[in-house]
């Protein structure tokens, strides 16, 4: 194994060694539960009653946090459609050696180029051993081949979670972090391991062994930029998901549950993993891999089993998660399609006005031909359009709770075939001069940033005054709004 003497690696490896056998272990029996299933009425009552200060940024109507009430409006989960212009799968099992449903895609902020990391099979096709494969791309769709198989920083069982701290990270030698799971029969402390790299191509262990021990074989790593910490989501017995946090990637907090089955879930609902994290404004969005091993996809060979789809989850405090049971992305219903049995999203990348959603598809089932039939595809959708509030031909209204907007401009993310107008009210729902519906220029069209303007009035003239926003719309889908200075 190569030697890479990074200062942070040496320091933290020594810190890990000094801890002896003091590895944080997931205590599944006594763990706190911070999970729930989305129910509109329940989550509306949990919203704050005092005015909410809104900093510049996007605000999504994925949940009901900002909503006071709606009339003639229904909520709809926006499921990304497969794009026939993309020749999926974009990473294959046979040629590109992919054999697991985990990948990380990063777009370099300076060059705009993409890089993907995923688990490649070993030459002897060991089902519990993997290597890291990587390829580069100019557009995130077409990849430069052949795949480059990197040296293992330590033995790898499963997982390929890579984060890029960016070119301004204080220690350039540790700009990239790689998280994976290690386990072997009779292993006393299986679990999360971490490595670092200056370029995403040469990784060295951050600590000499597992830093967070857990009982199942899946984990993911995320940088929570809202709170300045690292977050790991880990799988435990029964395919349930726990979360832990760390300041230094070596010392971890006691894990708690964030994904558990609900009585309203179908029988045999399992959570294979939660990953694909993206922060939008104050909302942290995750993608949940749902597995039903008791089901079989139509038209698959005898003995096949396992069907998997993707659901949405979100957190506003970084601790508790809400899951939407409505499928967000499902397998292709066509028998014989490369993603007919599973469609598990694992990574989100913002690209201009779109979000690229990378997923792994299985053709026939969970354990069928894992070295050729587990492949990676791409779906795309306009940014922030996870769920909408829809109005038909009869006018619908959406009224927010009292807010204090910190910004002079507002745009809406919407598809307006009819018409939309935006009205500002005071905290008691009284009209504010200059900001009534008749003062608002009609909004039409389909865009992620449609401007909102009032005749002779501007948002920043309101100062610290709490207001409510009322959206009036016909034949429109409203996804959210943005505040800008």
C-alpha positions in Angstrom: 0.0 0.0 0.0 1.3 3.5 -0.9 2.3 6.0 1.8 0.9 9.5 1.7 2.1 11.7 4.6 -0.7 14.3 4.8 -0.6 16.4 8.0 -4.2 15.9 8.8 -4.0 12.1 8.2 -1.0 11.8 10.5 -2.6 13.8 13.3 -6.0 12.2 13.2 -4.6 8.7 12.7 -2.6 9.2 15.8 -5.7 10.5 17.6 -7.6 7.4 16.5 -4.8 5.1 17.7 -4.7 6.8 21.0 -8.4 6.0 21.5 -7.6 2.3 21.6 -10.8 0.3 21.2 -13.0 3.3 21.9 -15.0 3.2 18.7 -18.5 4.7 18.7 -21.0 1.8 18.3 -24.6 2.2 17.3 -26.8 1.3 20.2 -29.8 0.0 18.4 -31.8 -1.1 21.4 -31.7 2.3 23.2 -31.5 4.7 20.3 -33.7 7.8 20.2 -36.2 7.9 17.3 -36.4 11.2 15.3 -38.4 10.2 12.3 -42.0 10.7 11.0 -44.1 10.2 7.9 -45.5 13.2 6.1 -49.2 14.0 6.9 -50.3 17.5 5.9 -52.4 18.3 9.0 -49.8 17.1 11.5 -46.9 19.0 10.0 -48.9 22.2 9.5 -49.6 22.4 13.2 -45.9 22.0 13.9 -45.0 25.2 12.1 -44.0 28.2 14.2 -46.7 30.7 15.2 -44.3 33.7 15.5 -43.0 35.5 12.4 -40.3 33.6 10.6 -37.3 35.5 9.4 -36.3 34.5 5.9 -32.8 35.2 4.7 -32.0 35.4 0.9 -32.4 32.0 -0.8 -34.9 29.4 -2.0 -38.0 28.4 0.0 -39.7 25.2 -1.2 -43.3 24.1 -0.7 -42.1 20.5 -0.3 -43.7 20.5 3.2 -46.1 22.8 5.0 -43.7 24.7 7.2 -44.4 28.1 5.7 -48.1 27.5 4.8 -51.0 28.8 6.9 -53.8 27.7 4.6 -54.7 26.9 1.0 -58.0 27.0 -0.9 -58.6 25.0 -4.1 -55.0 23.9 -4.1 -53.6 20.4 -3.9 -50.1 19.1 -3.2 -48.4 16.9 -5.8 -45.1 15.1 -5.7 -43.2 15.8 -8.9 -41.7 12.6 -10.2 -38.8 13.1 -12.6 -39.5 11.6 -16.1 -37.0 9.6 -18.0 -35.4 11.6 -20.8 -35.2 9.6 -24.1 -32.3 11.9 -25.2 -30.1 10.4 -22.5 -28.7 7.0 -23.5 -29.2 5.3 -20.2 -27.5 3.5 -18.5 -24.6 6.0 -18.6 -22.4 3.7 -16.5 -22.6 0.0 -17.2 -22.1 -3.2 -15.2 -20.2 -5.1 -17.9 -18.0 -2.5 -19.5 -17.6 -0.1 -16.6 -17.5 -2.8 -13.9 -20.2 -1.2 -11.6 -21.9 -3.7 -9.3 -23.3 -1.7 -6.4 -26.1 1.0 -6.1 -23.9 3.7 -4.7 -22.1 6.5 -6.4 -21.0 10.1 -5.9 -20.9 12.7 -8.6 -19.2 16.1 -8.1 -19.0 19.1 -10.4 -15.8 21.0 -10.0 -16.7 24.7 -9.2 -13.7 26.0 -11.2 -13.7 23.9 -14.4 -17.3 22.8 -14.5 -16.2 19.2 -15.2 -17.9 16.2 -13.5 -16.3 13.3 -11.8 -18.1 10.1 -10.7 -16.9 7.6 -8.2 -18.6 4.2 -7.8 -17.8 0.6 -6.6 -16.2 -1.6 -9.1 -16.1 -5.4 -8.9 -12.9 -7.3 -8.1 -11.3 -9.5 -10.7 -12.4 -12.6 -8.8 -16.0 -11.1 -8.4 -15.9 -11.3 -4.6 -19.5 -10.3 -3.5 -18.2 -8.6 -0.3 -15.2 -6.8 -1.7 -15.0 -3.8 -4.0 -12.6 -1.2 -5.4 -13.3 2.5 -6.3 -13.8 3.3 -9.9 -13.8 6.8 -11.3 -14.4 8.6 -14.6 -14.6 12.2 -15.7 -17.1 14.0 -17.9 -17.7 17.4 -19.5 -21.4 17.2 -19.3 -22.2 14.7 -16.5 -23.7 12.3 -19.1 -20.9 11.1 -21.4 -17.9 9.7 -19.5 -14.3 9.3 -20.6 -13.5 5.6 -20.7 -12.0 3.3 -19.6 -12.8 3.4 -15.9 -9.9 4.2 -13.7 -9.8 1.8 -10.8 -8.1 3.4 -7.8 -5.8 1.9 -5.2 -7.8 0.9 -2.1 -6.9 3.1 0.9 -7.9 -0.1 3.0 -10.1 -3.1 2.3 -13.5 -2.0 0.9 -16.7 -4.0 1.3 -19.4 -1.6 0.1 -20.2 2.1 -0.4 -18.7 5.0 -2.4 -19.5 8.2 -0.6 -17.2 11.0 -1.7 -17.5 14.7 -0.8 -15.5 17.6 -2.2 -14.7 20.4 0.3 -13.8 22.7 -2.6 -10.6 24.5 -3.7 -10.6 26.8 -0.7 -10.5 24.1 1.9 -7.8 25.0 4.5 -5.9 21.7 4.1 -5.6 21.0 0.4 -4.3 17.5 1.1 -7.6 16.5 2.6 -10.0 18.3 0.2 -11.8 15.1 -0.8 -13.3 12.7 1.8 -14.2 9.1 1.0 -16.5 7.0 3.3 -17.2 3.3 2.9 -18.1 0.2 5.0 -15.8 -2.5 6.0 -16.8 -6.0 7.2 -15.5 -9.5 7.1 -16.7 -12.6 8.9 -15.6 -12.5 12.6 -14.9 -8.7 12.3 -15.4 -7.3 15.8 -16.1 -3.7 14.8 -17.6 -3.5 11.2 -18.7 -0.1 10.1 -17.7 3.3 8.7 -14.2 4.0 7.5 -12.9 7.4 6.2 -10.0 8.3 3.8 -8.9 11.7 2.5 -7.3 12.9 -0.8 -5.9 16.0 -2.4 -7.3 15.2 -5.9 -10.0 12.5 -5.5 -7.6 9.9 -7.0 -5.2 9.0 -4.3 -6.8 8.3 -0.9 -5.2 7.6 2.4 -6.9 6.4 5.6 -7.9 9.1 8.0 -7.8 6.8 11.0 -6.4 3.3 11.3 -9.7 1.5 11.6 -13.5 1.8 11.8 -14.6 5.1 13.4 -18.3 4.3 13.7 -19.4 0.7 14.2 -22.8 -0.5 13.0 -24.5 -3.8 12.2 -25.4 -3.5 8.6 -23.3 -2.8 5.5 -24.3 0.6 4.2 -23.2 4.1 5.2 -23.1 7.6 3.6 -21.2 10.8 4.4 -22.4 14.3 4.0 -21.1 17.8 4.8 -23.8 19.8 6.6 -22.8 23.3 5.6 -25.7 24.9 7.6 -24.2 23.6 10.8 -20.6 23.2 10.0 -20.3 19.5 10.7 -20.2 16.1 9.0 -23.1 13.7 9.1 -23.1 9.9 8.6 -26.3 7.9 7.9 -25.7 4.3 8.6 -27.7 1.1 8.1 -28.4 -1.3 11.0 -30.1 -4.7 11.6 -33.4 -5.0 9.7 -32.4 -2.3 7.2 -33.2 0.7 9.2 -31.3 4.0 9.1 -29.5 5.9 11.9 -27.7 9.2 11.9 -24.6 10.4 13.7 -22.6 13.7 13.5 -18.9 14.6 13.8 -16.7 17.7 13.9 -13.5 15.9 12.8 -14.6 12.6 11.1 -13.0 10.6 13.9 -15.2 11.3 16.9 -18.9 10.6 16.4 -22.0 11.2 18.4 -24.3 8.5 19.6 -26.5 7.5 16.6 -30.3 7.9 16.5 -33.0 6.5 14.2 -34.1 8.6 11.3 -35.7 6.0 9.0 -38.1 3.4 10.4 -41.1 1.7 9.0 -44.5 3.1 9.8 -47.8 1.1 10.3 -49.1 2.7 7.1 -46.2 1.3 5.1 -46.7 -1.9 3.1 -45.5 -5.1 4.7 -41.8 -5.9 4.3 -40.8 -2.2 3.7 -37.1 -1.9 4.2 -34.8 1.2 4.0 -31.8 0.2 2.0 -30.1 3.5 2.5 -30.7 7.3 2.7 -28.3 9.4 0.7 -28.2 11.9 -2.3 -28.4 14.8 0.1 -28.9 18.4 -1.1 -29.4 21.6 1.0 -31.8 24.1 -0.5 -32.2 27.2 1.7 -33.0 26.0 5.2 -34.2 22.6 3.9 -32.1 19.4 3.8 -33.4 17.0 1.2 -32.5 13.3 1.1 -33.3 10.3 -1.2 -34.5 7.1 0.4 -34.0 3.7 -1.2 -37.1 1.6 -0.5 -36.8 -2.2 -0.8 -39.6 -4.8 -1.0 -37.8 -8.1 -1.1 -41.1 -9.9 -0.9 -42.1 -8.6 -4.3 -41.1 -9.6 -7.8 -41.1 -7.4 -10.9 -43.4 -8.5 -13.7 -41.8 -10.6 -16.4 -38.6 -11.4 -14.6 -37.0 -14.9 -14.6 -38.1 -17.6 -12.1 -36.4 -17.1 -8.8 -36.0 -13.3 -9.1 -37.1 -11.2 -6.2 -36.9 -7.7 -4.9 -38.4 -4.4 -6.1 -37.0 -1.0 -5.2 -38.1 2.6 -5.6 -37.0 6.0 -4.3 -38.9 8.2 -1.8 -38.2 11.8 -0.6 -37.2 12.8 2.9 -36.3 16.1 4.4 -35.1 17.8 7.6 -35.3 21.4 8.8 -33.2 21.0 12.0 -30.6 18.5 10.7 -31.7 16.0 13.4 -35.3 14.9 12.7 -36.5 13.6 9.3 -39.9 13.5 7.6 -40.5 10.9 4.9 -43.0 11.2 2.0 -44.4 7.8 1.3 -45.4 8.8 -2.3 -42.9 7.3 -4.7 -40.6 9.9 -6.1 -38.9 7.7 -8.7 -40.0 4.2 -9.7 -38.6 1.4 -11.9 -39.4 1.4 -15.6 -42.6 -0.7 -15.9 -41.4 -2.2 -19.2 -40.3 -5.9 -18.7 -36.8 -6.3 -19.9 -35.8 -2.6 -19.3 -32.4 -2.3 -17.6 -34.1 -0.6 -14.6 -37.2 -2.7 -14.5 -36.8 -4.0 -10.9 -35.0 -1.2 -9.1 -34.6 2.5 -9.5 -32.6 3.8 -6.5 -31.5 7.4 -6.6 -28.2 8.1 -4.9 -26.8 11.5 -5.9 -28.1 15.0 -6.7 -26.0 17.6 -8.5 -27.2 21.2 -9.2 -26.4 22.1 -12.8 -27.6 25.6 -13.7 -31.4 25.6 -13.5 -31.6 21.8 -13.3 -30.8 19.1 -10.8 -29.1 15.9 -12.1 -30.4 12.9 -10.3 -28.1 9.8 -10.6 -29.6 6.4 -9.9 -28.8 2.7 -10.0 -31.2 0.4 -11.9 -31.5 -3.3 -11.6 -33.0 -5.3 -14.5 -34.5 -8.4 -12.8 -34.1 -8.3 -9.0 -32.2 -7.7 -5.9 -29.5 -10.4 -6.2 -29.8 -11.3 -9.9 -26.6 -11.1 -11.9 -25.1 -8.3 -9.7 -21.9 -8.0 -11.8 -23.8 -7.0 -15.0 -27.3 -5.9 -14.2 -26.6 -3.2 -11.6 -26.1 0.0 -13.7 -26.2 3.7 -13.3 -28.6 6.1 -15.0 -29.5 9.8 -15.0 -32.8 11.7 -14.7 -33.1 15.4 -14.7 -35.6 18.0 -13.6 -35.8 21.8 -13.0 -34.2 22.7 -9.7 -36.3 22.6 -6.5 -39.3 21.0 -8.2 -39.8 18.1 -5.8 -43.4 18.9 -5.0 -45.9 21.6 -6.1 -49.1 23.2 -5.0 -51.5 23.0 -7.9 -54.5 25.1 -8.9 -56.9 24.4 -11.7 -59.4 26.5 -13.7 -61.0 27.8 -10.5 -58.7 30.2 -8.6 -56.7 28.7 -5.9 -54.9 30.5 -3.1 -51.9 29.7 -0.8 -51.3 31.9 2.2 -48.1 31.8 4.2 -47.6 32.3 7.9 -46.2 35.7 9.0 -42.6 36.1 7.7 -40.0 38.8 7.8 -38.3 38.8 4.3 -34.7 39.8 4.2 -34.5 40.7 0.6 -35.6 43.3 -1.9 -36.6 40.9 -4.7 -38.8 37.9 -5.0 -39.2 35.3 -7.8 -41.4 32.3 -8.0 -40.6 28.8 -9.2 -43.7 27.9 -11.1 -45.4 26.7 -14.2 -48.2 29.1 -15.0 -50.4 28.2 -17.9 -53.1 30.5 -16.7 -52.2 33.4 -14.4 -50.7 34.0 -11.1 -50.6 37.2 -8.9 -48.8 37.7 -5.6 -50.3 39.7 -2.8 -48.7 40.9 0.5 -50.7 41.2 3.6 -49.9 42.2 7.1 -49.6 39.7 9.9 -53.4 40.0 10.6 -54.2 39.5 6.9 -54.9 43.1 6.2 -54.1 44.6 2.8 -50.9 46.5 2.4 -51.1 49.5 0.1 -49.3 49.0 -3.1 -49.0 45.2 -2.7 -52.5 44.0 -3.5 -53.3 41.5 -6.2 -54.3 44.3 -8.6 -50.9 46.0 -8.1 -49.0 42.8 -9.1 -48.0 42.4 -12.7 -49.6 39.1 -13.9 -47.2 36.2 -13.9 -47.2 33.7 -16.8 -44.9 31.0 -18.2 -42.7 28.2 -16.9 -39.5 29.0 -15.0 -37.6 28.5 -11.9 -37.2 32.3 -11.3 -40.3 34.1 -12.6 -40.1 37.8 -11.4 -42.7 39.2 -9.1 -43.2 42.9 -9.3 -45.8 45.4 -8.0 -46.5 48.8 -9.6 -44.6 51.4 -7.8 -43.7 49.3 -4.7 -40.7 47.2 -3.7 -40.2 44.5 -1.1 -37.4 46.2 0.7 -39.6 49.2 1.5 -41.3 47.0 4.2 -38.3 46.9 6.5 -38.7 44.6 9.4 -42.5 44.5 9.1 -43.9 41.0 9.3 -46.0 40.1 6.2 -47.9 37.2 4.7 -47.5 36.2 1.1 -50.7 35.2 -0.7 -50.3 33.4 -4.1 -53.4 33.6 -6.3 -53.3 31.3 -9.2 -55.3 29.6 -12.0 -54.0 26.6 -14.0 -50.7 26.8 -12.2 -48.1 24.8 -10.3 -46.2 26.6 -7.6 -43.0 24.9 -6.3 -41.6 27.7 -4.2 -40.1 31.1 -4.2 -36.7 32.8 -3.9 -35.6 35.9 -2.0 -32.7 38.0 -3.3 -31.0 41.1 -2.0 
